[in-house]
Amino acid sequence: MLHDDDHRALAHRLGLFHLQEEAAGSVFWHPRGLQLLRALEDHLRRIVLRQGYREVRSPQVLSQPVWERSGHWSVFRQGMLVVEGEARALKPVSCPGHMELVRRLGPLWGDLPLRLAEFGLVHRDEPSGALHGLFRLRQFSQDDGHIFCREDQVESETRDFLALLNRVYADLGVELDAVKLALRPEVRAGTDEMWDMTEAMLDRAARAVGLEFEVLPGEGGFYAPKLEFHLKDAIGRTWQCGTLQLDMVMPERLDATYIGEDGQKHRPIMLHRAIFGSLERFLGVLIEHYAGAFPLWLAPVQIVVATITSDANDYAQRVASRLRKAGLRVETDLRNEKVGYKVREHSLAKVPVIAVVGKREAEEGKVALRRLGSNAQTVVTLEEATAGLAEEATPPDLR
């Protein structure tokens, strides 16, 4: 039995997504749910592109030799979904693909830091008992980012990443519950010397920017130590979302280089970073955080235009068209039902604004706006409603 604040129960009531056994660990996104996921993704995409990231896309399936070189085949094989016997695998991460891109791009020292971003779909063979709504899936999307830099750039890139993460979380109204520094696991790739260097650099960079964290011995990735950024769900459990990993192993294994000022090849340091981590997991936290009542800019349906009587149907369609042209996400409710019934139904669906129109509103070119959680309504002209709601619905990064 799901509690009322569980994101799965809320998603059912709001019509966001569903899960079923025939696709265990994957999500059937409904139109409203996918719109919500896209709004989250688009918000972050705009921000990171302005931060100097270059968006890329890497293949979904890579052959075994790539995964052998990266170390995943020997260390993470049990967590990968293999196709065609032992020949190829669906990617559990985007790192090796980005490494292949860097090898082809052949950056010079002046190109560093080189920041690549991908909203990549990944697959992991999670055991069925570990699956948990949006919080743990077999198929999910990541805001994968990789920064290729020199050692002297690690501290400034860490500072910039932390500022980026804090800004995005503030935009979304969530607060960090904990930050953890996860160190070398027992099973790992790379030499002890590499791990000594990367752990010291990441610890030093985190302290330099004033970050307070808990140390987790043995909990790092098999190729790099990492900073983990944790959020709480509705019942107090914490989930790792954002991460920052400092990696010298994968550039070595996959032969990534840049040309230095001396004209010679040098090995970059690779920072793996994610703000959301799994977009689905982050969205699960957000659904519970807001109990489905999202701020206007993020809501999958921002406005429902509902009619009082059928003779206002044509006007309702014109209102909806006008609002859509202003960039708002709008639905209409032209059913032959009492307006009070419509308002209650859309309020239960957590629609932020209901624009009620009848014969009088049609004659006067006005709309009656009702806000979620309020019984009051404000009657304004269509022009006033369009301008005011469009401004209010502007994402924080565009204001």
C-alpha positions in Angstrom: 0.0 0.0 0.0 1.5 3.3 -1.1 1.2 6.3 1.2 -0.5 9.4 -0.3 2.8 11.3 -0.7 4.6 8.6 -2.5 5.5 9.7 -6.0 3.9 6.6 -7.6 0.6 7.4 -5.9 0.8 11.0 -6.9 1.7 10.1 -10.5 -1.4 7.9 -10.7 -3.6 10.7 -9.6 -2.0 13.3 -11.8 -1.7 11.0 -14.9 2.1 11.3 -15.2 3.4 7.8 -15.8 2.8 4.2 -15.0 4.9 1.1 -14.4 4.0 -2.5 -15.3 5.6 -5.9 -15.0 6.1 -6.4 -18.7 8.7 -3.7 -18.6 10.0 -3.9 -15.1 12.4 -1.1 -14.3 11.2 1.1 -17.2 8.6 3.9 -17.3 5.6 4.4 -19.5 5.5 8.1 -19.7 2.1 9.7 -20.2 1.9 13.1 -22.0 1.8 15.1 -18.9 4.6 13.2 -17.3 6.9 13.5 -20.3 6.2 17.2 -20.5 7.3 17.5 -16.9 10.5 15.5 -17.6 11.2 17.7 -20.7 10.7 20.9 -18.7 13.2 19.7 -16.2 15.7 18.7 -18.9 15.2 21.9 -21.0 15.8 24.1 -17.9 19.2 22.4 -17.2 20.1 22.3 -20.9 19.7 26.1 -21.3 21.9 26.7 -18.2 24.7 24.3 -19.0 25.0 25.6 -22.6 25.5 29.1 -21.3 28.1 27.7 -19.0 30.2 26.7 -22.0 29.2 23.0 -22.3 28.9 21.5 -25.8 26.1 19.1 -26.2 26.8 15.7 -27.8 25.2 12.4 -28.3 27.0 9.0 -28.1 25.8 5.6 -29.3 23.4 3.5 -27.3 25.2 0.3 -27.9 29.0 -0.2 -27.8 31.0 -3.4 -28.5 32.8 -5.4 -25.9 36.4 -4.0 -26.6 35.3 -0.5 -25.6 33.9 -1.7 -22.3 37.0 -3.8 -21.7 39.2 -0.8 -22.2 37.1 1.4 -19.9 37.1 -1.3 -17.2 33.4 -1.8 -17.1 33.5 -5.3 -18.6 35.7 -6.7 -15.8 34.3 -4.7 -12.9 30.7 -3.7 -13.7 29.8 -6.6 -16.1 27.0 -7.9 -13.8 25.3 -4.5 -13.9 25.3 -4.3 -17.7 22.6 -5.4 -20.2 24.5 -7.4 -22.8 23.1 -8.0 -26.3 24.1 -10.6 -28.9 25.8 -12.9 -26.4 29.1 -11.5 -25.3 29.6 -9.1 -28.2 27.9 -5.8 -27.3 26.2 -4.0 -24.4 23.7 -1.2 -23.9 25.5 1.6 -22.2 25.2 2.0 -18.4 27.1 5.3 -18.6 28.1 7.8 -21.3 31.7 8.1 -20.2 33.4 5.8 -22.8 31.5 7.4 -25.6 32.6 10.8 -24.6 36.1 9.6 -24.4 36.0 8.4 -28.0 34.7 11.8 -29.0 37.6 13.6 -27.2 40.0 11.2 -29.0 38.6 12.4 -32.3 38.3 16.1 -31.4 42.0 16.2 -30.4 41.9 19.2 -28.1 44.8 21.6 -27.7 45.8 23.0 -24.3 43.9 26.2 -25.0 40.7 24.2 -25.5 40.7 23.1 -21.9 38.6 22.9 -20.0 36.6 21.0 -22.6 33.0 20.5 -21.3 30.7 17.9 -22.9 27.1 17.3 -21.9 24.6 14.6 -22.9 21.1 13.9 -21.8 21.7 10.2 -22.4 19.5 7.2 -22.0 21.3 4.4 -20.0 20.5 0.9 -19.0 21.5 -1.1 -16.0 20.6 -4.7 -15.0 19.3 -3.9 -11.6 17.9 -6.9 -9.6 14.1 -7.0 -9.5 14.1 -6.6 -5.7 16.0 -3.4 -5.9 13.6 -1.6 -8.3 11.7 1.2 -6.7 9.4 3.5 -8.7 11.4 6.3 -10.3 14.1 6.0 -7.6 15.7 2.9 -9.0 15.2 1.8 -12.6 16.8 -0.3 -15.3 16.3 2.3 -18.0 16.7 6.0 -17.1 18.1 9.2 -18.5 21.2 11.0 -17.1 22.4 14.6 -17.4 25.9 13.2 -18.1 28.6 15.8 -18.2 32.3 15.4 -18.6 35.0 18.0 -18.1 38.4 17.4 -19.5 40.9 19.7 -17.8 44.4 20.2 -16.5 45.3 19.7 -12.8 45.5 23.4 -12.2 41.9 23.8 -13.4 40.4 21.2 -11.0 39.6 23.6 -8.2 38.0 26.3 -10.4 35.9 23.6 -12.2 34.8 22.2 -8.8 33.8 25.7 -7.7 31.8 26.3 -10.9 30.1 22.9 -10.7 29.0 23.5 -7.1 27.7 27.0 -8.0 25.8 25.4 -10.9 24.3 22.6 -8.7 23.3 25.1 -6.0 21.7 27.4 -8.5 19.7 24.6 -10.2 18.5 23.2 -6.9 17.5 26.6 -5.7 15.5 27.2 -8.9 13.7 23.9 -8.2 13.1 24.7 -4.6 15.0 21.7 -3.1 17.8 21.7 -0.6 20.7 19.4 -0.2 20.4 16.9 2.7 24.0 15.7 2.7 27.3 15.8 0.8 29.5 12.7 0.9 33.0 12.0 -0.4 33.2 8.4 -1.5 36.7 6.9 -1.6 38.3 3.9 -3.4 36.4 0.6 -3.3 38.1 -2.7 -2.8 37.5 -3.7 -6.5 38.8 -0.9 -8.7 40.8 0.0 -11.8 44.0 2.0 -11.8 47.0 2.1 -9.6 47.2 3.0 -5.9 49.3 6.1 -7.0 46.4 7.3 -9.2 43.9 6.8 -6.4 46.2 8.7 -3.9 46.4 11.6 -6.3 42.7 11.8 -7.3 41.4 11.4 -3.7 43.8 14.1 -2.5 42.8 16.5 -5.4 39.1 16.0 -4.9 39.3 16.4 -1.1 41.5 19.5 -1.6 39.2 21.1 -4.2 36.1 20.4 -2.1 37.6 22.0 1.0 38.9 24.9 -1.0 35.3 25.9 -2.0 34.1 25.5 1.6 32.2 22.3 1.1 31.3 20.3 4.2 31.1 16.5 3.6 31.0 13.1 5.2 33.7 10.6 4.2 32.6 7.2 2.9 35.6 4.8 2.7 35.2 2.1 0.0 32.1 3.6 -1.6 33.7 5.4 -4.7 33.2 4.3 -8.3 35.6 1.7 -9.6 37.5 4.3 -11.5 37.3 7.4 -9.4 36.5 8.9 -6.0 33.3 11.0 -6.0 31.4 13.7 -4.2 27.8 12.6 -3.8 24.9 15.1 -3.4 21.9 13.6 -1.5 18.3 14.7 -1.4 15.4 13.4 0.8 12.2 11.9 -0.3 8.8 12.4 1.3 9.4 9.9 4.1 12.9 10.9 4.9 15.0 8.5 2.9 18.0 10.0 1.2 18.9 9.4 -2.5 22.1 10.2 -4.3 21.4 12.6 -7.2 24.2 14.9 -8.2 27.8 13.7 -8.4 31.3 14.9 -9.1 34.0 12.3 -9.8 37.7 13.1 -10.4 39.2 10.5 -12.8 42.7 9.8 -14.0 42.0 6.1 -14.7 39.7 6.2 -17.7 41.7 8.8 -19.7 44.7 6.4 -19.2 42.8 3.3 -20.2 41.1 4.9 -23.2 44.1 6.9 -24.3 42.6 10.4 -24.1 45.2 13.2 -24.7 45.5 16.9 -25.5 48.4 18.8 -27.1 50.2 21.0 -24.5 52.0 24.3 -25.0 55.1 22.2 -25.5 53.6 20.5 -28.6 53.6 17.2 -26.7 50.7 14.9 -25.8 49.5 15.1 -22.2 46.8 13.2 -20.3 43.8 15.3 -19.2 42.0 14.9 -15.9 38.4 13.9 -16.4 35.6 15.2 -14.2 32.4 13.2 -14.4 29.6 15.5 -13.2 25.8 15.3 -12.9 23.3 17.8 -11.4 20.3 15.5 -11.4 22.0 12.2 -11.9 19.0 10.2 -13.0 16.4 12.6 -14.2 13.7 10.1 -13.3 15.0 9.8 -9.7 15.3 13.6 -9.3 11.8 14.0 -10.7 10.5 11.4 -8.2 12.0 13.6 -5.4 10.4 16.7 -6.9 6.9 15.1 -7.3 7.0 14.3 -3.6 8.5 17.6 -2.6 5.7 19.5 -4.2 3.0 16.9 -3.6 2.3 17.3 -7.3 1.5 21.1 -7.0 4.4 22.3 -9.2 5.3 26.0 -9.7 3.7 27.4 -12.8 6.9 27.4 -14.9 7.4 23.7 -14.3 3.8 22.4 -14.2 3.1 20.0 -17.1 -0.3 21.6 -17.7 -0.2 25.3 -16.6 -3.7 26.3 -17.5 -7.0 24.6 -18.2 -9.6 26.7 -19.9 -13.0 25.5 -18.6 -16.4 26.5 -19.9 -19.5 27.3 -17.9 -21.9 26.7 -20.8 -21.5 25.2 -24.2 -22.2 28.6 -25.9 -18.7 29.7 -24.7 -16.9 26.8 -26.4 -15.7 28.7 -29.4 -14.4 31.5 -27.2 -12.6 29.0 -24.9 -10.8 27.6 -28.0 -9.7 31.1 -28.9 -8.5 31.8 -25.4 -6.5 28.6 -25.4 -5.0 29.4 -28.8 -3.9 32.8 -27.6 -2.3 31.4 -24.4 -0.5 28.7 -26.4 0.9 31.3 -28.7 2.4 33.0 -25.7 4.2 29.8 -24.9 1.9 28.4 -22.2 0.9 24.8 -21.8 -2.9 24.8 -22.0 -5.7 22.3 -22.1 -9.4 22.9 -22.6 -12.4 21.4 -20.8 -15.5 21.8 -22.9 -17.5 19.0 -21.3 -21.2 19.4 -20.6 -20.5 19.3 -16.8 -21.1 21.9 -14.1 -18.2 24.3 -13.8 -17.8 23.5 -10.1 -17.2 19.8 -11.0 -14.6 20.8 -13.5 -12.8 23.1 -11.1 -12.7 20.4 -8.4 -11.4 17.8 -10.9 -8.6 20.0 -12.2 -7.7 21.1 -8.7 -7.3 17.5 -7.7 -5.0 17.2 -10.7 -3.0 20.1 -9.3 -3.4 22.4 -12.3 -2.1 25.8 -11.2 -4.6 28.0 -13.0 -8.1 27.4 -14.2 -9.4 30.0 -16.6 -13.2 29.9 -16.5 -15.2 31.4 -19.4 -18.9 31.7 -20.0 -21.2 33.8 -22.1 -20.4 37.0 -20.3 -16.6 36.5 -20.5 -17.0 35.8 -24.2 -19.0 39.0 -24.8 -16.5 41.1 -22.8 -13.3 39.4 -24.0 -12.3 38.4 -20.4 -11.4 35.3 -18.4 -12.0 34.5 -14.7 -8.8 33.1 -13.2 -8.8 30.6 -10.3 -5.6 29.7 -8.6 -4.9 26.3 -7.1 -5.7 26.3 -3.4 -7.9 29.4 -3.6 -11.7 29.8 -3.9 -11.3 33.3 -5.1 -11.3 34.3 -8.8 -10.0 37.3 -10.6 -11.7 38.6 -13.8 -9.2 40.2 -16.2 -9.1 40.8 -20.0 -7.6 38.1 -22.2 -4.7 40.4 -23.0 -4.0 41.0 -19.3 -4.2 37.3 -18.5 -1.9 36.3 -21.4 0.8 38.9 -20.5 0.6 38.2 -16.7 0.6 34.4 -17.0 3.3 34.3 -19.6 5.6 36.4 -17.4 4.8 34.3 -14.3 5.5 31.1 -16.2 9.0 32.2 -17.4 11.6 29.7 -16.2 13.9 31.1 -13.5 16.9 31.0 -15.8 15.2 33.2 -18.4 14.0 35.9 -16.0 
